[in-house]
Amino acid sequence: MPMRFGLQQIYVPYGPDLDNHDLGKCGRDPMRNFIEWLEKSAREVGAFVAVVEPRSDYIGQLLIGHGFEHRRRSIQPSKTVVLDLQPSLSDIESGFHQKLRYNIRIAKKHGINIVESDDIEPFLKLLKETTERDNFSAHDTDYYRQMCKMFLGHAIMPVKIIYAMNGDKYCASALVLEYEDTGYYLHGASSYEFRSMMAPQLMHWEIIQDLKGRDFKKYDLWGIDAIKYPGVTRFKLQFGGSVIEYPGAYVLPVNKLLYWLYSKIR
């Protein structure tokens, strides 16, 4: 992963994915295995530092015990909203904000139809419009194309492209990754032209129903920040769920001298 001054770092988002059962097994410490792999991988690509962002404080403390430094600022969102899909659909819906339930009914009255597709191009058009309208940055288009090339139909972590349609018009879209018992809302976009039809609200409700129908346990709405993204945060909080805060980033200097110099310059 490129950094300033032409330097490279190796980056592990939301990992390592180890639980107490893994760490309590007999034999070699899996955390030590992970760190040795991380250092080896960093040297192979010429990275002077490794950055890891675990999802639990417990893993974070283990990383500190293995020589990592804690850095509160993270690359991935530090807070997210996770919706429990184990209650009945009626109970899940009753946890929605009243305005959200109303907007879902509005979308149905407008005949919004939710479809799955393998075509990323309409999403990219909607994303371009969304970033320009709401003044935020996104990855370049090749990033999304490569992600879909790698993960559409993937056996373990499939990504699905979801569209909310009004006739043949694309109103909104979402990229949803499925892993183990959780669906992750990675990226979304919408058209300002069809804003009154409330397509995103119905789209997410349909995604939730589909995930529950296939026995997924959670829907992660992937990132909130009331200061940087107040509108997005308000939208996601309407679905109820639990606000989860991750512990931040943990940094392992692979080249300690270069890391020290970089830190001083920065």
C-alpha positions as CSV (number, residue, x, y, z in Angstrom):
1,M,0.0,0.0,0.0
2,P,1.7,3.3,-1.1
3,M,2.5,6.1,1.2
4,R,4.1,9.5,0.9
5,F,7.7,9.9,-0.3
6,G,7.3,6.7,-2.4
7,L,7.3,4.5,0.7
8,Q,5.2,1.3,1.2
9,Q,3.3,-0.2,4.1
10,I,1.6,-3.5,4.4
11,Y,-2.0,-3.2,5.7
12,V,-4.4,-5.7,7.3
13,P,-7.9,-4.3,7.7
14,Y,-10.1,-5.8,10.4
15,G,-7.6,-8.5,11.3
16,P,-6.1,-10.8,12.4
17,D,-9.3,-12.8,12.7
18,L,-8.4,-14.9,15.7
19,D,-10.6,-15.9,18.6
20,N,-9.9,-17.3,22.0
21,H,-10.4,-20.9,20.7
22,D,-7.6,-20.3,18.1
23,L,-5.3,-18.7,20.7
24,G,-5.9,-21.5,23.2
25,K,-5.0,-24.4,21.0
26,C,-2.0,-26.5,21.8
27,G,1.1,-26.0,19.7
28,R,2.7,-22.9,18.3
29,D,1.1,-19.5,19.1
30,P,-1.0,-18.5,16.1
31,M,-0.4,-14.8,16.8
32,R,3.3,-15.4,16.5
33,N,2.7,-17.2,13.2
34,F,0.7,-14.2,12.0
35,I,3.4,-11.7,12.9
36,E,6.1,-13.7,11.3
37,W,4.0,-13.9,8.1
38,L,3.4,-10.2,8.3
39,E,7.1,-9.3,8.7
40,K,8.0,-11.7,5.9
41,S,5.3,-10.2,3.6
42,A,6.4,-6.7,4.4
43,R,10.0,-7.4,3.5
44,E,9.0,-9.1,0.2
45,V,7.2,-6.0,-1.0
46,G,9.7,-3.5,0.5
47,A,7.3,-2.2,3.1
48,F,9.0,-0.5,6.1
49,V,5.9,-0.7,8.4
50,A,2.9,-3.0,8.9
51,V,-0.5,-1.6,10.0
52,V,-3.1,-3.9,11.5
53,E,-6.7,-2.9,12.5
54,P,-8.3,-5.7,14.6
55,R,-11.9,-5.7,15.6
56,S,-11.4,-6.4,19.3
57,D,-9.5,-4.8,22.2
58,Y,-8.3,-8.3,23.2
59,I,-6.5,-8.8,19.9
60,G,-5.1,-5.3,20.2
61,Q,-3.6,-6.0,23.6
62,L,-2.0,-9.2,22.3
63,L,-0.5,-7.1,19.4
64,I,1.0,-4.6,21.9
65,G,2.5,-7.6,23.8
66,H,4.2,-8.6,20.5
67,G,5.8,-5.2,19.9
68,F,3.1,-3.2,18.1
69,E,2.4,0.5,18.8
70,H,-1.2,1.6,19.2
71,R,-2.4,4.5,17.0
72,R,-6.0,5.7,17.5
73,R,-6.4,7.0,14.0
74,S,-7.5,4.2,11.7
75,I,-7.8,3.7,7.9
76,Q,-11.1,1.8,8.1
77,P,-14.1,3.5,9.8
78,S,-13.6,3.3,13.6
79,K,-17.4,3.1,14.2
80,T,-20.1,1.1,12.5
81,V,-23.7,0.1,12.9
82,V,-24.4,-3.7,13.1
83,L,-28.0,-4.9,12.8
84,D,-29.0,-8.2,14.5
85,L,-30.8,-10.3,11.9
86,Q,-31.8,-13.1,14.4
87,P,-35.2,-11.6,15.5
88,S,-38.2,-12.0,13.3
89,L,-38.6,-9.6,10.3
90,S,-41.5,-7.8,12.0
91,D,-39.3,-7.2,15.1
92,I,-36.4,-6.0,12.9
93,E,-38.7,-3.6,11.1
94,S,-40.2,-2.4,14.4
95,G,-36.7,-1.3,15.4
96,F,-36.5,1.0,12.4
97,H,-37.1,4.7,12.9
98,Q,-40.7,5.7,12.1
99,K,-39.6,7.9,9.2
100,L,-37.6,5.0,7.7
101,R,-40.7,2.8,7.7
102,Y,-42.7,5.6,6.1
103,N,-40.0,6.1,3.4
104,I,-40.0,2.4,2.6
105,R,-43.7,2.5,1.9
106,I,-43.1,5.6,-0.3
107,A,-40.6,3.6,-2.3
108,K,-43.0,0.7,-2.8
109,K,-45.7,3.1,-4.0
110,H,-43.3,4.4,-6.6
111,G,-42.8,0.9,-7.8
112,I,-39.1,0.7,-7.0
113,N,-37.7,-2.7,-7.9
114,I,-34.6,-4.3,-6.3
115,V,-32.4,-6.4,-8.5
116,E,-29.0,-8.1,-8.4
117,S,-26.6,-7.7,-11.3
118,D,-23.0,-8.5,-12.4
119,D,-22.7,-5.2,-14.2
120,I,-20.6,-2.7,-12.2
121,E,-20.9,0.2,-14.7
122,P,-24.2,1.6,-13.6
123,F,-22.9,1.7,-10.0
124,L,-19.8,3.6,-11.2
125,K,-22.0,6.2,-12.9
126,L,-24.1,6.6,-9.7
127,L,-21.0,6.8,-7.6
128,K,-19.5,9.6,-9.8
129,E,-22.7,11.6,-9.3
130,T,-22.8,10.9,-5.6
131,T,-19.2,12.0,-4.9
132,E,-19.6,15.2,-6.9
133,R,-22.9,16.0,-5.2
134,D,-21.9,15.2,-1.6
135,N,-18.2,16.4,-2.0
136,F,-16.4,13.2,-0.8
137,S,-13.7,11.2,-2.4
138,A,-13.9,7.6,-3.6
139,H,-11.5,5.0,-5.0
140,D,-10.8,5.2,-8.7
141,T,-13.0,3.1,-11.0
142,D,-10.4,0.4,-11.5
143,Y,-10.5,-0.3,-7.8
144,Y,-14.2,-1.3,-8.0
145,R,-13.8,-3.2,-11.3
146,Q,-11.0,-5.2,-9.8
147,M,-12.9,-5.8,-6.6
148,C,-15.8,-7.2,-8.5
149,K,-13.6,-9.2,-10.8
150,M,-12.1,-10.9,-7.8
151,F,-15.1,-11.3,-5.6
152,L,-18.2,-11.7,-7.8
153,G,-19.2,-15.3,-7.3
154,H,-16.4,-15.9,-4.8
155,A,-16.8,-19.1,-2.9
156,I,-15.9,-17.7,0.6
157,M,-16.4,-13.9,0.3
158,P,-18.8,-13.0,-2.5
159,V,-19.6,-9.4,-3.4
160,K,-23.0,-8.7,-4.8
161,I,-24.1,-5.6,-6.8
162,I,-27.6,-4.5,-5.9
163,Y,-29.6,-1.9,-7.8
164,A,-32.8,-0.1,-7.0
165,M,-34.7,0.5,-10.3
166,N,-37.6,2.6,-11.4
167,G,-38.4,1.0,-14.7
168,D,-35.1,1.0,-16.6
169,K,-33.7,3.9,-14.5
170,Y,-31.0,3.3,-11.9
171,C,-32.0,5.1,-8.7
172,A,-29.5,3.6,-6.1
173,S,-27.0,0.9,-5.7
174,A,-25.0,-1.0,-3.1
175,L,-22.0,-3.3,-3.0
176,V,-22.5,-6.0,-0.4
177,L,-19.9,-8.4,0.7
178,E,-20.9,-11.6,2.5
179,Y,-18.5,-13.3,4.9
180,E,-19.4,-16.1,7.4
181,D,-22.6,-15.0,9.1
182,T,-22.5,-11.3,8.2
183,G,-23.4,-9.1,5.2
184,Y,-21.2,-5.9,4.8
185,Y,-22.5,-2.8,3.1
186,L,-19.2,-1.7,1.5
187,H,-20.2,1.0,-0.9
188,G,-23.3,2.8,-2.0
189,A,-24.5,5.5,-4.4
190,S,-27.7,7.1,-5.5
191,S,-29.3,9.4,-8.0
192,Y,-30.4,12.9,-7.0
193,E,-33.0,12.9,-9.8
194,F,-35.0,10.1,-8.0
195,R,-34.4,11.2,-4.4
196,S,-38.1,11.6,-3.7
197,M,-38.7,7.9,-4.4
198,M,-36.7,6.8,-1.3
199,A,-35.0,4.0,-3.3
200,P,-32.0,3.5,-0.9
201,Q,-34.3,2.8,2.1
202,L,-36.2,0.1,0.3
203,M,-33.0,-1.3,-1.2
204,H,-31.5,-1.9,2.3
205,W,-34.7,-3.4,3.6
206,E,-34.7,-5.9,0.7
207,I,-31.0,-6.7,1.4
208,I,-31.8,-7.3,5.1
209,Q,-34.7,-9.6,4.2
210,D,-32.5,-11.5,1.7
211,L,-29.7,-12.0,4.2
212,K,-32.1,-13.1,6.9
213,G,-33.8,-15.5,4.5
214,R,-30.4,-17.2,3.9
215,D,-29.6,-17.4,7.7
216,F,-27.2,-14.6,8.0
217,K,-27.0,-13.3,11.6
218,K,-25.8,-9.7,11.1
219,Y,-25.9,-6.8,8.6
220,D,-23.0,-4.4,9.0
221,L,-23.8,-1.0,7.6
222,W,-20.0,-0.2,7.5
223,G,-19.0,3.0,9.0
224,I,-20.4,6.1,10.7
225,D,-18.9,9.4,11.6
226,A,-21.3,12.1,12.8
227,I,-18.8,14.9,12.2
228,K,-17.4,14.0,8.8
229,Y,-20.5,12.3,7.4
230,P,-23.6,13.5,9.3
231,G,-26.1,12.6,6.5
232,V,-24.8,9.1,6.0
233,T,-24.6,8.6,9.7
234,R,-28.2,9.6,10.3
235,F,-29.3,7.4,7.4
236,K,-27.6,4.3,8.9
237,L,-28.7,4.9,12.4
238,Q,-32.4,4.8,11.3
239,F,-32.1,1.1,10.9
240,G,-31.5,0.6,14.6
241,G,-28.8,-1.9,15.5
242,S,-25.8,-1.6,17.7
243,V,-23.0,1.0,17.4
244,I,-19.7,-0.8,17.5
245,E,-16.4,1.0,18.0
246,Y,-13.1,-0.6,17.0
247,P,-9.9,-0.1,18.9
248,G,-7.9,1.6,16.1
249,A,-4.7,0.8,14.3
250,Y,-1.6,-1.1,15.6
251,V,1.7,-0.4,13.9
252,L,4.7,-2.7,13.7
253,P,7.9,-1.0,12.4
254,V,9.7,-3.5,10.1
255,N,12.5,-1.1,9.3
256,K,12.9,0.7,12.7
257,L,15.3,3.4,11.5
258,L,13.2,4.3,8.4
259,Y,10.0,4.3,10.6
260,W,11.7,6.6,13.1
261,L,12.8,9.0,10.3
262,Y,9.3,8.9,8.7
263,S,7.6,9.6,12.0
264,K,9.8,12.6,12.7
265,I,9.3,14.1,9.2
266,R,5.6,13.6,9.4
